[in-house]
Amino acid sequence: MKRNASGVIFQSFPKALEKAKADGLDYLAGFHDLEKVTNKDVTQLINHRVIGKDRPDRQHFLSFWEAEKAVDNFEILALTQGSSPTDNLEFLGEYHPQKGMKFVTDLAGLSHIELPKDFFKIGDKLTYKIEKDNPIDKKAVAVYKDRTKVGYIKQIHSRFFQDLKYPVSLTVKALDQNGRIKNVFILVEL
């Protein structure tokens, strides 16, 4: 999705769409043809993915995602990844480095790594390395705790780490685990 003078337009990426279809996506409410650019304003559709202003947990939710200062629902959608407990659809914002900015992302690749459930603690400092020799993605950003590779920054967010002019801090913000680590949420601060 991109914001333009007439609102917010939707465009899918062919490779990502192929993967999503292989993973079972066959319909996205409001987007009847996922292979075409939707030039109409889709602001009303994205508003359904944003936590309601009347929800008592709204401030806590926005605080978790570092979205308290978001100026509109489009920015909230990007910062919260359109997170919903009822599905696994994500809307990932593409961030451009600016001194002082921060956002939350979760680690990709955890299902391929066996880590003990007490491996992470909230507040752990992590490091990263751009894997220019990665055969799948030349801009892949591997994440480490001490010397152990623990996963990757999501592909769209990995663009943020390319050619940075300022130091970046990665901190474990939250964990989702029940017997095993299911998700690690990382606070990225510039």
C-alpha positions as CSV (number, residue, x, y, z in Angstrom):
1,M,0.0,0.0,0.0
2,K,1.1,3.5,-0.7
3,R,-0.2,6.9,0.2
4,N,-0.8,9.3,-2.6
5,A,-2.9,12.5,-3.2
6,S,-6.2,10.6,-3.5
7,G,-5.6,8.4,-0.4
8,V,-4.1,4.9,0.0
9,I,-3.7,2.6,-3.0
10,F,-3.0,-1.2,-2.9
11,Q,-0.5,-3.1,-5.0
12,S,0.7,-6.6,-4.5
13,F,4.1,-7.9,-5.3
14,P,4.0,-10.9,-7.7
15,K,6.6,-13.1,-5.9
16,A,5.0,-12.4,-2.5
17,L,1.5,-13.0,-3.9
18,E,2.6,-16.4,-5.4
19,K,4.0,-17.4,-2.0
20,A,0.9,-16.2,-0.1
21,K,-1.3,-18.2,-2.6
22,A,0.9,-21.3,-2.0
23,D,0.4,-20.7,1.7
24,G,-3.4,-20.7,1.3
25,L,-4.4,-17.1,0.6
26,D,-7.3,-17.1,-1.8
27,Y,-9.2,-13.9,-0.9
28,L,-8.5,-10.7,0.9
29,A,-11.7,-8.8,1.9
30,G,-12.2,-5.7,-0.2
31,F,-9.5,-6.6,-2.8
32,H,-11.2,-8.6,-5.5
33,D,-8.3,-9.0,-7.8
34,L,-5.0,-9.2,-5.9
35,E,-3.0,-9.2,-9.1
36,K,-4.0,-5.6,-10.1
37,V,-3.2,-2.3,-8.6
38,T,-6.2,-1.0,-6.8
39,N,-6.3,2.7,-7.7
40,K,-9.3,3.5,-5.6
41,D,-8.8,4.8,-2.1
42,V,-8.6,1.8,0.3
43,T,-8.4,3.8,3.5
44,Q,-11.8,2.5,4.7
45,L,-10.6,-1.1,4.2
46,I,-7.4,-0.5,6.2
47,N,-9.3,1.2,9.0
48,H,-10.8,-2.2,9.8
49,R,-7.3,-3.5,10.6
50,V,-6.6,-0.7,13.1
51,I,-7.5,-1.1,16.8
52,G,-10.7,0.9,17.5
53,K,-10.5,4.2,19.4
54,D,-13.1,2.9,21.9
55,R,-11.1,-0.1,22.9
56,P,-9.9,0.1,26.5
57,D,-6.6,-1.6,25.6
58,R,-5.9,0.7,22.7
59,Q,-3.2,2.8,24.5
60,H,-1.4,-0.4,25.7
61,F,-1.5,-1.9,22.2
62,L,-0.2,1.3,20.6
63,S,2.5,1.6,23.2
64,F,3.7,-2.0,22.6
65,W,4.1,-1.2,18.9
66,E,5.7,2.2,19.6
67,A,2.8,3.8,17.7
68,E,1.5,6.3,20.3
69,K,2.7,9.2,18.1
70,A,1.2,7.9,14.8
71,V,-0.6,10.7,13.0
72,D,-3.2,8.5,11.2
73,N,-4.5,5.0,10.7
74,F,-2.1,4.4,7.8
75,E,0.8,5.0,10.0
76,I,-0.7,2.9,12.8
77,L,-1.3,0.1,10.3
78,A,2.4,0.2,9.3
79,L,3.7,0.4,12.9
80,T,1.5,-2.4,14.2
81,Q,1.8,-4.6,11.1
82,G,-2.0,-4.7,11.0
83,S,-1.7,-7.3,13.8
84,S,-4.9,-9.1,14.5
85,P,-5.5,-12.2,16.8
86,T,-7.9,-13.6,14.2
87,D,-5.5,-14.1,11.3
88,N,-1.8,-14.1,10.3
89,L,-2.0,-11.4,7.6
90,E,0.6,-8.7,8.0
91,F,1.0,-5.2,6.6
92,L,4.7,-4.3,7.0
93,G,5.7,-0.7,6.8
94,E,8.8,0.2,4.8
95,Y,10.8,2.5,7.1
96,H,13.4,5.0,6.0
97,P,16.1,5.7,8.6
98,Q,15.8,9.0,10.6
99,K,17.7,9.7,13.7
100,G,15.6,9.0,16.8
101,M,13.1,6.7,15.1
102,K,12.0,3.4,16.5
103,F,9.8,0.6,15.6
104,V,8.9,-3.0,16.6
105,T,9.4,-6.0,14.4
106,D,9.4,-9.7,15.1
107,L,12.1,-12.2,14.2
108,A,11.7,-14.3,11.0
109,G,13.1,-17.8,10.8
110,L,12.4,-18.9,14.4
111,S,10.8,-22.1,13.2
112,H,14.1,-23.2,11.7
113,I,16.1,-22.7,14.8
114,E,16.0,-24.8,18.0
115,L,16.5,-22.5,21.0
116,P,15.8,-23.3,24.6
117,K,12.7,-21.6,25.9
118,D,14.7,-19.5,28.4
119,F,17.2,-18.4,25.8
120,F,15.8,-14.8,25.6
121,K,14.9,-12.4,28.3
122,I,13.1,-9.1,27.9
123,G,15.7,-6.4,27.6
124,D,18.4,-8.6,26.0
125,K,20.6,-6.6,23.6
126,L,21.0,-8.2,20.2
127,T,23.3,-7.5,17.2
128,Y,22.9,-7.8,13.5
129,K,24.9,-8.6,10.4
130,I,23.9,-7.9,6.8
131,E,24.5,-11.2,4.9
132,K,25.6,-9.9,1.4
133,D,26.5,-13.5,0.5
134,N,23.1,-14.9,1.4
135,P,21.9,-17.0,-1.6
136,I,18.3,-16.1,-1.1
137,D,18.5,-12.4,-0.2
138,K,21.6,-10.3,-0.7
139,K,20.1,-7.8,1.8
140,A,19.3,-10.3,4.5
141,V,19.9,-9.1,8.0
142,A,20.8,-11.9,10.5
143,V,20.2,-11.3,14.2
144,Y,22.4,-12.6,16.9
145,K,22.3,-12.9,20.7
146,D,26.0,-13.1,21.7
147,R,27.4,-15.3,18.9
148,T,24.3,-17.3,18.3
149,K,22.2,-16.6,15.2
150,V,18.6,-16.4,16.4
151,G,16.8,-15.4,13.2
152,Y,16.4,-12.7,10.6
153,I,14.8,-9.2,10.3
154,K,11.8,-9.5,8.1
155,Q,12.6,-8.9,4.4
156,I,10.8,-5.6,4.0
157,H,12.3,-4.3,7.3
158,S,15.8,-5.4,6.3
159,R,15.9,-2.5,3.8
160,F,16.0,-0.2,6.8
161,F,19.4,-1.6,7.7
162,Q,21.2,-1.0,4.4
163,D,23.7,1.9,4.3
164,L,22.8,3.3,7.8
165,K,24.5,6.5,8.9
166,Y,23.6,6.1,12.6
167,P,24.1,3.2,15.0
168,V,21.1,0.9,15.5
169,S,20.1,-0.7,18.8
170,L,18.1,-4.0,18.9
171,T,16.5,-5.0,22.1
172,V,14.1,-7.9,23.0
173,K,10.8,-6.2,23.8
174,A,8.5,-9.1,24.3
175,L,8.3,-12.9,23.9
176,D,5.5,-15.2,22.8
177,Q,6.3,-18.7,24.2
178,N,4.5,-21.6,25.6
179,G,6.9,-24.5,26.0
180,R,8.9,-23.2,23.0
181,I,9.7,-19.8,21.6
182,K,7.0,-18.8,19.1
183,N,7.8,-15.2,18.6
184,V,10.4,-12.6,19.6
185,F,9.5,-9.0,19.3
186,I,12.5,-6.7,18.7
187,L,12.6,-2.9,19.4
188,V,14.7,-1.3,16.7
189,E,16.0,2.2,17.7
190,L,18.1,4.5,15.6
